[in-house]
Amino acid sequence: MITIFLLACIFSILVFFYYKKTNPPISNSMKWFLGMLRFLFFFIVLILLISPILHINKVTKKDSITIFAIDDSKSMSQNLNREKSKKVIMQEWILKLSKFFESNKIDFKTYQFSNGLENDTNRTDIFLSLNQISKKEKNSNSSDIILFSDGLNHNNNNFSLLEEINIPVSVLQLEENIQSPDLSIEDVITNNPVYLNSKTEIKILLENFKKNQKIIVNLLEKDKLISQKKFSNIDNKNEIILDYKPQEIGFKKLQISVEFEDLVEDNLKNNRREFLLNVAKNRANIVILTSNLNWDISFVHRALLKNKKFKLHLLEKRKDGYYSNNKIVDISDFILQTDLLILHNKNNFNLSNGEYNNIKKFVMRGGNVIYFGKIDNKISDILPLEKSKYPDEIIADISFTNLTKDYQSFAFGKTDDATQKICENLPPITAYFYDKKKGAEILAIANLQTKNPIIAFSKHFNGNVLMFAVDGFYRWKMWENSQNEWFDKFFNSIANWLINTDIKKRFFCTTDKLQYMRGEAVEFSALLFDEKMNSIPKQNILLKISYQDSLIEKYFIEKDDKYKIAVSGLREGKYNFQVETILGNHTLISKGEFLIESMPLEDSSTGINSSFLKFISSQTDGKIIRSEKDFEQLLEIKRKPKEIKRTKEIELWRKWYVPVVAILLLSLELFIRRRKGLL
């Protein structure tokens, strides 16, 4: 820099003498004055030109310094024990460590952080904070960092920032035995479906409890307590079993809550879980009413007897009335208590008007019927088929229509090929020439030019009727292979279907909670059953989440006959969701809503994340401090004075007044020369 300055002076002096010699004759004092103006002008111009490369180096000696990085996030206000919060306990340790450093003449400096060094205490980003502290102290002789934190870090996507820190990071790790209790539910596992008035087990997987702790488990429906049970002497398997006996049929959204009997928890947000339960009848009452006992109805009766979940009553017509187990009975008493009514009309039922009306009322209020044989005019209005102008009967093969894809009952074989083979080879049966009514679904037709309907399904008010307009289908049973009793399975499936006939009630989706905190993943569970109430596998189920004008679409993942998906990264607000799947010719839809609260995930975590703190220490070759005895380990860290070289640039070209002075000097010289006639 001095060399450049001297060169600028020499150049300016040469300019000075040049003007002194070559200018026209004037007084010596004027020559010297004009030369001095020109000298100063060129000197300033040269300095302006070379100032960007001028700099001053300053070397100072600095002692090493330790950085105290103190977590100031919201989670530090949580109680770590019944008396003190984490923040208070950390301050006590900071005071002890400060005195230790002072006694050993070690300089230290403190930084408070949460989501970096900004004042955002609702979240914790330890990696970002350490990285920012390291960069801010790059010109100091920082030897190490001591981290005072609970380790509850809620941004685990920037591990790479830790690699940029080239000094040890030691951590203060509080003893785990002073942590506040924080019991939580990991999962709730049940069978689906479960059966009415039958004991079922609800398995609850727990977290953060110790052996022999006493736990109270509550089962709730719509925040109303259904049952409560206390558990003690729980082993280390993290699971408890709660018995439940459902009293109503249908889908239920239930809640499980858990709590310690004799311990106080600070965080109760993770103590409750919602789950779905599908309640079906354990033993359904089925009444078979036949006008003429024959092989057709005999084979159906034998098939249904094989299902232990069915309770059958066979009522056969005789000359003086209807009999069950050789005793005359009033059929109205059976109709009132049945879940499925099977009507087989060979000739005519010959019922009283009151009995016919009871059958109609049964269907209208939601009862379901399987109807075989000829149409009885007295109840023809509940049937999906009606008499046509052709009164004849005919022997015909039958073909199943595409509508059967909506109903798993018509999948006779284990594979589609097996089902197809059975359908193509069924023996011909007697078919009636009936016509389809409006709204009826035709599931099978006769292989004739007339294509008259053979099997039809329809709704009548709240009930459902499946009609077989055939006679002599005992031939199907006689034809079947003894190793594959598809006939028995077929009629058992049909019975199950009509007991659980509403397809809309067999698809349901829910979130595990109705309210979430910002940053918390939203877990969706979907259940899908066929008419046999078996879970349907390998189904594409689409989730659509809408918020204002935005839409998120994701597909569920199937696992253990359940469909689940978790969605994270949602901001606060009220969301609507819709779940869709296609089953046969039906598009099934389930809807719901949930709320993301502005409260961050920081509020839902408690305790000390010891494993995370250990990870930071191990990655940076830091120390772990558990007690005052561990303070001595910090003396092993290298702390040496360091020469800090600072370079300061001379930036005269950035000073506005310097070029102004140069212009004024040049202007003054030109003004004088003009006045003296030297221009």
C-alpha positions in Angstrom: 0.0 0.0 0.0 2.9 2.4 0.9 4.5 1.6 -2.5 1.4 2.5 -4.4 1.1 5.7 -2.4 4.7 6.8 -3.2 4.2 6.0 -6.9 1.1 8.2 -6.9 3.1 11.1 -5.3 6.0 10.8 -7.9 3.6 10.8 -10.8 1.8 13.9 -9.5 5.2 15.7 -8.9 6.2 15.0 -12.5 2.9 16.4 -13.7 3.6 19.5 -11.5 7.0 20.2 -13.0 5.7 19.5 -16.6 3.1 22.2 -16.2 5.7 24.5 -14.6 8.0 24.3 -17.7 5.6 24.2 -20.6 3.0 26.8 -19.5 3.3 30.3 -21.0 5.3 32.9 -19.0 3.6 34.0 -15.8 4.7 34.9 -12.4 6.5 32.2 -10.4 4.0 32.3 -7.6 1.2 31.7 -10.1 3.1 28.8 -11.7 3.6 27.2 -8.3 -0.1 27.7 -7.4 -1.4 26.2 -10.7 1.0 23.3 -10.5 -0.1 22.6 -7.0 -3.7 22.5 -8.1 -2.8 20.1 -10.9 -0.7 18.0 -8.5 -3.6 17.7 -6.0 -6.1 16.9 -8.8 -4.0 14.1 -10.3 -3.1 12.8 -6.9 -6.8 12.4 -5.9 -7.7 10.8 -9.3 -4.9 8.3 -8.9 -5.9 7.4 -5.4 -9.5 7.0 -6.5 -8.4 4.6 -9.2 -6.2 2.4 -7.0 -8.3 2.6 -3.8 -10.2 -0.7 -4.5 -6.9 -2.6 -4.1 -5.7 -0.8 -1.0 -6.2 -2.5 2.3 -4.9 -2.5 5.8 -4.0 -5.8 7.6 -4.5 -5.9 11.4 -3.4 -8.9 13.5 -4.8 -9.4 17.0 -4.4 -12.2 19.5 -7.6 -13.7 20.9 -8.2 -16.1 23.7 -10.5 -19.1 23.1 -14.1 -18.9 24.0 -16.9 -21.5 24.7 -20.4 -20.9 23.4 -23.4 -21.7 25.6 -26.3 -22.5 23.2 -29.4 -22.3 25.3 -32.8 -23.6 24.1 -35.5 -21.0 24.6 -38.3 -22.9 22.7 -41.8 -23.3 24.2 -41.2 -26.9 25.2 -38.6 -25.7 27.7 -41.4 -24.3 29.8 -42.8 -27.8 30.4 -42.4 -29.3 33.8 -39.7 -31.9 34.0 -40.8 -32.9 37.4 -43.6 -31.8 39.7 -41.6 -28.9 41.1 -39.6 -27.4 38.3 -39.7 -26.8 34.5 -37.0 -27.7 32.1 -36.0 -24.1 31.8 -35.5 -23.6 35.5 -33.5 -26.8 35.8 -31.3 -25.8 32.8 -30.7 -22.4 34.3 -29.4 -24.0 37.5 -27.0 -26.1 35.4 -25.9 -23.1 33.4 -25.1 -21.3 36.7 -23.1 -24.2 38.0 -21.1 -24.5 34.7 -20.5 -20.7 34.6 -18.9 -20.8 38.0 -16.8 -23.8 36.9 -15.6 -21.9 33.8 -14.8 -18.8 35.8 -12.8 -20.7 38.3 -10.8 -22.3 35.5 -10.4 -18.9 33.7 -12.3 -20.0 30.6 -14.2 -17.4 28.7 -17.8 -18.2 27.6 -20.6 -16.5 25.7 -24.3 -17.3 25.5 -26.8 -17.5 22.7 -30.5 -18.3 23.0 -32.2 -20.1 20.2 -35.4 -21.9 19.1 -36.2 -22.1 15.4 -32.7 -20.7 14.7 -31.7 -17.4 16.3 -34.9 -15.8 15.3 -37.6 -15.1 18.0 -39.8 -18.1 17.1 -40.3 -20.1 20.3 -43.1 -22.3 18.9 -40.7 -24.6 17.1 -37.2 -26.0 17.6 -34.5 -26.4 14.9 -31.3 -27.3 16.7 -29.3 -28.1 13.6 -30.1 -24.7 12.1 -29.4 -22.9 15.4 -26.0 -24.5 15.9 -25.1 -23.7 12.3 -26.1 -20.0 12.6 -24.1 -19.7 15.9 -21.1 -21.3 14.3 -21.2 -18.8 11.3 -21.8 -15.8 13.5 -18.7 -16.7 15.6 -16.4 -17.6 12.6 -14.1 -14.7 13.3 -13.8 -15.4 17.0 -11.7 -18.1 18.6 -14.6 -20.3 19.5 -13.3 -23.6 20.8 -16.5 -25.5 21.5 -20.3 -25.3 22.0 -22.2 -26.5 25.0 -25.9 -27.3 24.2 -28.5 -26.8 26.8 -31.7 -28.3 25.3 -34.4 -30.9 25.8 -33.6 -32.4 22.4 -37.2 -32.0 21.1 -36.2 -31.1 17.5 -39.0 -30.7 15.0 -37.1 -30.3 11.8 -35.2 -33.4 11.0 -34.6 -32.6 7.3 -31.3 -30.7 7.7 -28.8 -33.1 9.2 -26.3 -31.8 6.7 -26.0 -28.5 8.6 -24.4 -30.4 11.5 -21.5 -31.5 9.2 -20.6 -27.8 8.7 -19.8 -27.3 12.4 -16.1 -28.0 12.9 -15.9 -27.6 16.7 -17.1 -30.0 19.4 -20.7 -29.7 20.6 -21.1 -31.1 24.1 -24.6 -31.7 25.5 -26.2 -31.4 28.9 -28.3 -34.5 29.3 -30.6 -34.5 32.3 -31.2 -37.8 34.1 -34.2 -39.7 32.6 -35.6 -40.7 36.0 -36.7 -37.1 36.7 -38.8 -36.8 33.6 -42.5 -36.1 33.9 -44.7 -39.1 33.1 -46.2 -39.0 29.6 -48.4 -42.0 28.9 -49.5 -42.3 25.2 -51.4 -44.6 22.9 -49.4 -46.0 20.0 -52.3 -47.9 18.3 -55.7 -49.5 18.9 -56.2 -52.9 17.2 -59.6 -54.7 16.8 -61.2 -57.3 14.6 -63.6 -56.1 11.9 -66.4 -57.0 11.8 -67.3 -57.8 15.4 -70.6 -59.4 16.5 -73.6 -58.0 18.3 -73.8 -59.0 22.0 -70.6 -61.0 21.7 -67.5 -60.2 23.7 -64.7 -58.8 21.5 -61.2 -57.8 22.4 -59.7 -54.3 21.9 -56.0 -54.4 22.0 -54.3 -51.1 23.1 -50.6 -50.6 22.4 -49.1 -48.2 25.0 -45.9 -46.1 25.1 -44.0 -44.4 27.9 -45.0 -46.5 30.8 -43.1 -48.7 33.3 -43.9 -52.1 34.8 -46.3 -52.1 37.7 -47.7 -48.6 37.0 -51.5 -48.4 37.5 -53.4 -47.4 34.4 -57.1 -46.5 33.9 -58.6 -47.2 30.5 -61.8 -45.5 29.3 -64.0 -46.6 26.4 -66.1 -43.7 25.0 -68.7 -43.1 22.3 -69.3 -39.5 21.3 -67.6 -38.5 24.6 -70.0 -40.6 26.6 -68.3 -43.2 28.9 -69.2 -46.7 28.0 -66.9 -48.7 30.2 -63.9 -48.2 32.4 -61.2 -50.6 33.6 -58.1 -50.4 35.8 -54.9 -52.2 35.0 -52.0 -52.9 37.3 -48.9 -55.2 37.2 -48.7 -54.7 33.4 -45.7 -56.5 32.0 -43.2 -54.9 29.5 -45.2 -56.0 26.4 -46.7 -52.5 26.0 -50.2 -53.9 25.4 -53.4 -54.3 27.4 -56.7 -55.9 26.4 -60.1 -54.4 27.0 -63.2 -56.5 26.6 -66.3 -54.9 24.9 -69.7 -56.2 24.1 -71.4 -54.1 21.4 -75.2 -53.6 21.8 -76.1 -52.1 18.4 -75.5 -53.1 14.8 -73.6 -50.8 12.4 -70.4 -48.8 12.2 -69.3 -47.2 15.4 -66.6 -44.5 15.9 -65.3 -45.2 19.4 -62.6 -43.6 21.5 -60.0 -45.1 23.9 -58.4 -42.8 26.6 -55.8 -43.9 29.1 -54.4 -42.2 32.2 -52.2 -43.0 35.2 -54.2 -43.7 38.3 -51.7 -42.2 40.7 -49.4 -40.0 38.5 -50.1 -36.5 37.1 -49.3 -35.9 33.4 -48.5 -32.5 31.8 -49.4 -33.7 28.3 -52.8 -35.4 27.8 -53.0 -34.8 24.0 -51.6 -38.2 23.1 -53.7 -40.1 25.6 -56.7 -40.5 23.3 -57.4 -42.4 20.1 -60.4 -42.9 17.8 -61.1 -46.1 16.0 -63.7 -47.7 13.8 -65.7 -50.8 14.7 -68.2 -52.6 12.5 -70.8 -54.4 14.5 -72.7 -57.3 12.8 -75.1 -59.8 14.1 -73.5 -62.9 15.7 -76.4 -65.2 15.0 -79.0 -64.0 12.5 -82.5 -65.4 12.6 -83.5 -66.8 9.2 -87.1 -68.0 8.5 -87.7 -70.3 5.6 -91.4 -70.4 4.5 -92.3 -73.0 1.9 -95.6 -73.8 0.3 -94.3 -77.3 -0.7 -91.3 -78.9 0.9 -89.2 -80.3 -2.0 -85.5 -80.9 -3.0 -85.0 -77.2 -3.9 -85.7 -75.8 -0.5 -84.3 -78.9 1.3 -80.8 -78.3 -0.2 -81.0 -74.5 0.6 -81.9 -75.4 4.2 -79.1 -77.9 4.5 -76.6 -75.3 3.1 -77.6 -72.7 5.6 -77.5 -75.1 8.5 -73.7 -75.3 8.0 -73.3 -71.7 9.0 -73.1 -71.5 12.8 -73.9 -67.8 12.7 -77.4 -68.5 11.4 -80.4 -69.6 13.5 -82.8 -71.3 11.1 -86.6 -71.8 11.4 -88.2 -74.0 8.6 -91.9 -73.4 8.3 -93.7 -75.8 5.9 -97.2 -75.7 4.6 -99.6 -78.6 5.4 -103.3 -79.0 5.0 -104.2 -77.3 8.3 -101.5 -74.6 8.4 -97.8 -74.1 8.7 -95.6 -76.4 10.9 -92.2 -76.1 12.5 -90.6 -79.2 14.0 -94.0 -80.9 13.5 -95.8 -78.3 15.6 -98.3 -75.9 14.1 -97.2 -72.3 14.4 -98.3 -68.7 13.8 -95.9 -67.5 11.0 -96.5 -63.8 12.1 -94.6 -64.5 15.3 -91.5 -65.7 13.3 -91.7 -62.8 10.8 -91.5 -60.2 13.6 -88.1 -61.5 14.9 -86.4 -62.6 11.7 -83.4 -60.9 10.0 -83.9 -62.7 6.7 -87.1 -64.2 5.2 -86.8 -66.9 2.6 -90.1 -67.5 0.7 -90.4 -70.5 -1.5 -93.6 -70.7 -3.5 -94.2 -73.9 -5.4 -98.0 -73.5 -5.8 -99.6 -70.9 -3.5 -98.9 -69.8 0.1 -102.6 -69.5 1.0 -101.8 -67.1 3.8 -104.3 -64.9 5.6 -104.5 -61.2 4.6 -103.0 -60.3 8.0 -100.0 -62.6 7.3 -99.5 -61.2 3.8 -99.6 -57.7 5.3 -97.0 -58.7 7.9 -94.6 -59.8 5.2 -95.1 -56.5 3.3 -94.6 -54.5 6.5 -91.4 -56.6 7.2 -89.9 -55.5 3.9 -91.1 -51.9 4.1 -89.4 -51.3 7.5 -86.1 -52.8 6.2 -86.5 -56.5 6.2 -84.8 -58.6 3.4 -86.3 -61.4 1.4 -85.1 -64.2 -0.9 -87.9 -65.3 -3.1 -88.0 -68.7 -5.0 -90.5 -69.9 -7.5 -93.8 -68.6 -8.8 -95.2 -65.2 -8.1 -97.9 -65.1 -5.4 -100.3 -62.3 -6.5 -101.0 -61.2 -2.9 -97.3 -60.1 -2.4 -96.4 -59.4 -6.1 -95.9 -55.7 -5.3 -92.7 -56.4 -3.3 -91.1 -58.5 -6.0 -88.6 -57.2 -8.7 -90.3 -59.2 -11.5 -93.9 -59.4 -12.6 -96.0 -61.8 -14.7 -95.9 -61.4 -18.4 -98.2 -62.4 -21.3 -96.3 -65.7 -21.5 -97.5 -68.0 -18.8 -95.4 -71.0 -19.9 -92.4 -72.5 -18.3 -89.3 -73.6 -20.1 -86.1 -75.6 -19.4 -83.2 -73.3 -20.1 -79.5 -72.6 -19.4 -78.8 -69.3 -17.7 -76.2 -66.6 -18.1 -75.1 -64.2 -15.4 -75.0 -60.5 -16.3 -72.2 -57.9 -15.7 -74.2 -56.6 -12.7 -73.0 -59.6 -10.7 -69.6 -57.9 -10.5 -71.2 -55.7 -7.8 -71.8 -58.7 -5.6 -69.0 -61.0 -4.3 -71.7 -63.6 -3.7 -71.6 -64.5 -7.3 -67.9 -65.3 -7.3 -68.4 -69.1 -6.8 -64.8 -70.2 -7.4 -61.5 -69.2 -5.8 -60.4 -67.5 -9.1 -62.3 -65.7 -11.9 -61.6 -68.7 -14.2 -63.1 -71.1 -11.8 -66.2 -68.9 -11.5 -66.5 -68.7 -15.2 -66.2 -72.4 -15.6 -69.0 -73.1 -13.1 -71.3 -70.5 -14.7 -70.8 -72.0 -18.2 -71.5 -75.5 -17.1 -74.5 -75.2 -14.8 -77.2 -77.7 -15.7 -80.4 -76.2 -17.2 -83.3 -75.4 -14.9 -87.0 -74.5 -15.2 -87.4 -70.8 -15.9 -90.6 -68.7 -15.8 -91.4 -66.1 -18.4 -91.5 -63.0 -16.2 -90.9 -59.3 -17.0 -88.6 -56.9 -15.2 -90.1 -54.1 -13.1 -88.7 -50.6 -13.1 -85.6 -50.2 -10.9 -84.9 -53.9 -10.8 -81.3 -55.2 -11.3 -81.2 -58.3 -13.5 -78.4 -60.6 -12.4 -79.1 -63.6 -14.6 -81.1 -64.3 -17.8 -82.2 -67.3 -19.7 -80.1 -68.3 -22.8 -83.1 -67.8 -25.1 -84.0 -65.2 -27.6 -86.4 -63.7 -25.1 -83.6 -63.3 -22.6 -86.2 -63.3 -19.9 -84.9 -62.5 -16.4 -84.1 -65.4 -14.1 -82.5 -63.7 -11.0 -83.4 -60.1 -10.1 -82.7 -57.8 -7.2 -84.6 -54.7 -6.1 -85.4 -52.4 -3.2 -88.8 -52.0 -1.8 -89.1 -49.0 0.6 -86.3 -49.8 3.2 -86.1 -53.5 2.4 -84.5 -55.6 -0.3 -85.7 -58.6 -2.3 -83.6 -61.1 -4.3 -85.8 -63.2 -6.6 -85.1 -66.5 -8.3 -87.8 -67.1 -11.0 -86.8 -70.7 -11.3 -87.7 -74.2 -10.2 -85.5 -77.3 -10.0 -82.2 -75.7 -9.1 -81.5 -78.8 -7.0 -79.8 -79.9 -10.2 -77.0 -77.4 -9.5 -76.4 -79.1 -6.1 -76.4 -82.6 -7.7 -74.0 -81.5 -10.4 -71.4 -79.9 -8.2 -68.0 -81.5 -7.4 -67.9 -82.9 -3.9 -64.5 -81.2 -3.4 -65.9 -77.8 -4.2 -69.3 -77.3 -2.5 -69.9 -74.0 -4.3 -73.7 -74.4 -4.0 -73.6 -74.2 -0.2 -71.1 -71.3 -0.2 -73.2 -69.5 -2.8 -76.4 -69.6 -0.7 -74.6 -68.8 2.5 -73.0 -65.8 0.8 -76.4 -64.6 -0.4 -77.9 -64.9 3.1 -74.9 -62.9 4.5 -75.4 -60.3 1.7 -79.0 -59.7 2.4 -78.4 -59.5 6.2 -75.8 -56.8 5.4 -77.4 -55.5 2.3 -76.7 -51.7 2.3 -73.5 -51.3 0.3 -73.0 -47.7 1.5 -72.6 -49.0 5.0 -69.7 -51.3 4.0 -67.3 -48.5 3.1 -66.1 -46.1 5.7 -63.1 -43.8 6.3 -62.1 -41.7 9.3 -59.1 -39.9 10.7 -57.7 -41.1 14.0 -58.6 -37.7 15.6 -60.8 -34.8 14.7 -58.3 -32.1 15.7 -54.6 -32.0 15.1 -51.8 -29.6 15.9 -49.7 -27.8 13.3 -46.9 -30.1 12.2 -48.7 -33.3 13.3 -49.4 -36.1 10.7 -53.1 -36.8 9.9 -53.7 -40.6 9.8 -56.6 -41.9 7.7 -58.0 -45.4 8.0 -60.5 -46.9 5.5 -62.5 -50.1 5.8 -64.1 -51.8 2.8 -66.3 -55.0 3.1 -68.1 -57.1 0.5 -71.7 -58.2 1.1 -70.3 -61.2 3.0 -68.7 -58.7 5.4 -65.2 -59.9 4.4 -62.5 -57.3 3.8 -61.9 -56.6 0.1 -58.2 -56.7 -0.7 -56.2 -55.0 -3.5 -58.6 -52.2 -3.9 -57.6 -48.7 -5.2 -58.9 -46.2 -2.7 -58.3 -42.5 -3.5 -58.1 -39.8 -0.8 -58.9 -36.2 -1.7 -58.2 -33.5 0.8 -59.5 -30.0 0.0 -58.6 -26.7 1.7 -59.9 -23.5 0.2 -58.9 -23.7 -3.5 -56.2 -26.4 -3.0 -56.6 -30.2 -3.5 -54.3 -33.0 -2.4 -54.8 -36.5 -3.8 -53.1 -39.6 -2.5 -53.8 -43.4 -2.7 -54.2 -45.5 0.4 -51.7 -48.3 1.3 -53.1 -51.7 2.1 -51.7 -53.5 5.1 -53.2 -56.4 7.2 -56.6 -56.1 5.4 -56.7 -52.4 6.3 -56.2 -49.3 4.2 -54.1 -46.5 5.8 -52.3 -43.4 4.9 -50.7 -40.5 6.8 -50.5 -37.0 5.4 -48.2 -34.4 7.0 -47.2 -30.8 6.3 -50.7 -29.4 6.4 -51.1 -25.8 7.6 -53.7 -24.7 10.1 -57.3 -24.6 9.0 -60.5 -26.6 8.5 -60.1 -29.4 5.9 -62.7 -31.6 4.1 -61.8 -35.0 2.8 -63.5 -37.4 0.4 -62.5 -41.1 -0.1 -63.5 -42.9 -3.3 -63.3 -46.4 -4.6 -65.0 -48.3 -7.4 -66.6 -51.6 -6.5 -68.1 -53.3 -9.5 -70.5 -50.8 -11.1 -70.7 -48.7 -7.9 -68.6 -45.7 -7.0 -68.4 -45.7 -3.2 -67.8 -42.4 -1.3 -67.0 -41.6 2.3 -66.7 -38.0 3.5 -65.5 -36.3 6.6 -63.6 -33.3 8.0 -60.8 -32.4 10.4 -59.2 -29.4 11.9 -55.5 -28.4 12.0 -55.0 -26.1 15.0 -52.5 -23.2 15.1 -51.0 -24.8 18.1 -47.6 -26.3 17.0 -46.4 -29.8 17.5 -43.9 -28.3 20.1 -46.7 -28.4 22.6 -47.4 -32.1 22.2 -43.9 -33.3 23.0 -42.5 -33.7 26.6 -39.5 -35.1 28.4 -35.9 -35.2 27.2 -35.0 -36.7 23.8 -31.8 -38.3 25.0 -31.0 -40.3 21.9 -31.1 -37.1 19.8 -28.7 -35.2 22.1 -26.3 -38.2 22.1 -26.3 -38.2 18.3 -25.3 -34.5 18.2 -22.5 -35.1 20.7 -21.2 -38.2 18.9 -21.2 -36.5 15.4 -19.1 -33.6 16.6 -16.8 -35.3 19.1 -18.4 -33.5 22.0 -18.9 -34.5 25.6 -22.0 -35.7 27.4 -22.6 -34.0 30.8 -24.8 -35.8 33.2 -23.5 -34.5 36.5 -21.0 -32.0 38.0 -18.3 -34.7 37.9 -18.5 -34.6 34.1 -17.4 -30.9 34.1 -13.8 -32.0 34.2 -14.2 -33.6 30.7 -14.7 -30.1 29.2 -11.1 -29.3 30.2 -9.9 -31.9 27.7 -11.2 -29.8 24.8 -8.3 -27.8 23.1 -8.4 -24.1 24.0 -5.5 -22.1 22.6 -5.1 -18.4 21.9 -5.4 -17.6 18.2 -4.1 -14.9 16.0 -7.0 -13.3 14.2 -5.9 -11.4 11.0 -8.4 -8.8 9.9 -8.1 -7.0 6.6 -9.7 -3.6 6.1 -10.1 -2.2 2.6 -9.6 1.5 1.8 -12.7 2.5 -0.1 -12.2 6.2 -1.0 -14.1 5.6 -4.2 -17.2 5.1 -2.1 -16.8 8.5 -0.4 -18.9 11.1 -2.4 -16.9 14.1 -1.3 -13.5 12.9 -2.6 -14.4 13.1 -6.3 -16.2 16.4 -5.6 -12.9 17.9 -4.3 -11.1 16.6 -7.4 -13.7 18.3 -9.7 -13.5 21.6 -7.7 -9.6 21.6 -8.0 -9.8 21.1 -11.8 -12.6 23.7 -12.1 -10.5 26.2 -10.1 -7.4 25.7 -12.2 -9.4 26.1 -15.5 -11.1 29.3 -14.1 -7.7 30.8 -13.2 -6.1 29.9 -16.6 -9.1 31.4 -18.4 -8.7 34.6 -16.4 -5.0 34.8 -17.1 -5.4 33.9 -20.8 -3.6 30.6 -20.5 -6.3 28.6 -22.3 
